[in-house]
């Protein structure tokens, strides 16, 4: 047993300090990024915000709408080849990824879809990216698909970020337990404050020519800006995109108000739906919530992108690429005046 005494920080623990800026308008800020990937050799350009591969978020309808903003979606792994053939249609391969775990049968299905739909991306996603078999699986996928852009995770430390990149991952997903419907930290006591995880993993990845996704923990556009300021190449959103028409989710009514269900993919709800229940050797590590029906996602996206542009004008960053170079975090005890917040 050992204790690390160095302070680790979350998004709520800091604010971004404003700096002198020559920008006259938010319209001058360029939010698009262009990346070349270390292992696949491929390129990607767009706004680096990703819809999470979760029920209620990672749908084809969401992917289509987000692609209009040049954003990205990880489609949930439960979709069949038929679903892909019928719904892939108008979405370019650069705007979505197929998701898999480490189940070989699941992977064989994914290979069929990748070949038929000519996909460029795969997201290899498990809760615990520290398992040796996970690293071996990433290496196998890289050997079989040398030109495929591979996302792998989740981890929260520099050593495993580098391990996954050296095994063949192009982009490493960073985050254990920060999500709005994740209960891993409650059930296991395992995790890492998300801002510090992003800073440390980004530093490790960039040293090898790799990239990272800050996955989870964002509650508002300001948190997304902090993730990019900390060095994240992409930011993945779940709860912030939940409750919209494009994400689906069961509709229900409470006291005359419409809500949509949203749940973690390790929750009892998800395991009951896809696995027949929670296995007797494990516990659920997610919760089910009901999100007020938020209409179409385009208004939420516009709000997020507007907030990001505003952040850049406050610190003098002409583009999202420059944001991390212009960011200075100040520690704080209060984010905002909550007098009118319930």
PyMOL commands that set and color helices and strands:
alter all, ss='L'
color gray80, all
select helices_A, chain A and resi 11-13+26-28+60-67+81-87+93-95+104-117+132-144+158-167+184-188+194-207+221-229+239-241+245-247+268-275+297-315+320-326
alter helices_A, ss='H'
color red, helices_A
select strands_A, chain A and resi 14-16+32-36+43-47+49-51+72-75+96-100+121-125+149-155+171-174+211-215+234-237+251-254+257-263+288-292+329-331
alter strands_A, ss='S'
color yellow, strands_A
deselect
rebuild
show_as cartoon
